[in-house]
Amino acid sequence: MSSGHIDVCATPPTERPAGPLARWSAARRRERSTRDEDFSAFVAATAPRLRRTAYLMCRDWHLAQDLTQITFTRMYASWTRIRHAANLDAYSRRVLMNVVFDQRSRRSGTEVVCADLPERPEPAATTDLHVALMTALATLPIRDQAIVVLRHWEDQSVATVARTLGISESAVKMRDARALSRIRALLGDGFTGN
């Protein structure tokens, strides 16, 4: 009978060996940790490139950051399946372009985009080329923007751009030529970008 006293001299019960459930849980935690480390390394390596590409597509650093985060969220949801894919960079570009296209189609029809801000200071001479090119790029349809950004900013091949956007190589060539022609027409023959 117990008198309510604890016997401090008694030996503690020995720990049971881990059961199958405990071993399975530990293995799942290790697997999840490895998966998360792989994904974190991928994000650290590709985030700057994806954010720049998103910026070229939307011309807003905050929106570009959001689009990049949405891209990573979608990729993380299927990371276990895709992490050993042959070309994760191409896959991430494809996901980003789909996110950009989705965002563009959802954008409110009441949103008004202004070309110039009121009381805007004169841009520095070194930024004239950048501003002119970004303005010309903004006049293109979204798919043409994607083609120009992927072909000429990221220096991707026609075949890679076609796979990324899910269109034929001939469509990429035709739309790229048309887009560059339109940009040249907007910038004028005398544009040197000094």
N, C-alpha and C positions, 0 to 999 in steps of 0.2 A: 504494500500500500504506500501510496505517496503521501508524504507529510507536507508537501508544498515546498520542500527544499530542493535546490538544484545541486546535483552531485558534480562538483567541479573537478573531481579526480577521475571521473568516468572518461573513457576514451571516446572521442567523437566518432560518429558513424562514418564508415568509409564511403567515399564518393562512388556512385555507380558509374560504370563505363557508359559513355554516351550511346544513346540508342540510335536507331536508324533515322528517326525524325530530327534529332539534334545534328547528326552528321549531314543530313540533307540540307538543313537550314544553314549550317556553316558553309557548305559548298555553294549554296545559292548566294550567300553574302560575298564570298570570294569572287564568284563569277560576276556579280553585279558591280563589285568594286573594280574589277579588271575592265569591264565594259565601260564604266563611267570614266576611268582613266584614259582609255582609248579615245572616247568621244571628246574628252576635255583637250587632249593633245591635238585632235583633228580640228576642233574649234579654234584653238590658239594659232594653229598654222594657217587656217583658211579665212578667218574672220576679216582681216584687213582687205584681202582681195575681193571677197564677196560684198563687203560694205562699199568699196569703191565702185564696183560694178553696179550695185543698187543705186548709188548716188548718181551715176551717169544716166541711169534710167529715169530717176524721179527728181533730180536736182534739189534735194532736201536731205541734209545729213541726218536729221532726226528720223525722218521717214525711212531713209536708207538703213539706219540702225534697226528700226522696227521690222523692216522686211527681212533683214539678215537674221534677226532673232526668230521670226516666224519660220524661216528656212531651217534653222537649226532645230527648232521644236519639232517640225515635221520629220526631219531626219532622225532625231533621237527616238521618236515613236517607233521607227522601224530599224533602229541601229543594230540590233542583234542579227537581223536578216541581211543588212547591207554592208556591215563593217568590213567584210572580207571581199567586197566587190573589187573588180579589177581597177576601176578608175573612179575613186570617190570625188575627185575634183570635178569631173564631167557631170557626175550625178548631182553634186551640190549646185553647179551652174544651172542644170535643168530644173531643179526644185526652186531655185531663186527666180528664174524666169517665169515659172508657173505662178509663184507668189506675186510677182510684179504684175503679170497679166490679170490675175484675180483682183488685186488691189485696184488696178486701173478700171476694171469693169464694174467694181462696186462703188467707185468714187461718186459722190453725190453730184447730181446734175445741177444743184444750186451753188456749187462751189465755183467761185470766180477766180480765175488765174490772171494776175496782172503781170504785164511784161516789165513795168517799171514801178518801183516804190516811190512814194512821194518824197520830195526833198532828198533825193539820193545824191550822195557825194560823187564826184568824178572818180571813176576807177583809175587806178594806177596804170601807167603805160604797159607794165609787164603783164597785167591781167587782161589786156584787150583781146588777145588771141583766145584765151580761155573763155571769156565771156561771149565772144562772137561765136565760137564753136558750140558752146553749150546752148546758146539761143537758137542757132541753126539746127542743132540736134533735137531740140524741143519741138520744132515744127513738124518733124517726121511722125508718121503713125508708129504706134508702140512696137509693133513687130519689126519695122524697119530700124527703129532705134536699137532694138536688141541685136539685130544683125550687125549694125555699124559698131556697136560697143564690143560685141564678141569678136568680130573680125579684126577691127583696127585698134581697139584699146587693149584687149586681151591677146591679140595676135593668134587667134584660133584659126584652124584650117576650115575650108568650106565644108568638108565632111563632118568635122566636129560641130560646127554651128548647125548644120542640118540635123544631126542627131539630137543636139540639145533642144532645138526648137520643134523637132518632129515634122520637118518639112523636107522637100527634096533638095538636092544640091543645086539643081538648075534654078529652083525658086530662090535659093540663097544668093546665087550669082546675079540673077536678074534684079532682085530687090536691092541688093548691095549697090549695083551699078546705078540704079534709079535714085537711091538715097544719096549717094555721093554726088551725082549730077545735081540733085536739088540743093544740096549743101553748097556746092560750088556756085550755083546760080544765086543763092541768097547772099553769099559772101562777096560776089562780084569778081570780075577778072583782075582788078587791081589790088585785091586783098593780099597783103604780105604778112600780116600778123605781127608787125614790129611792135 
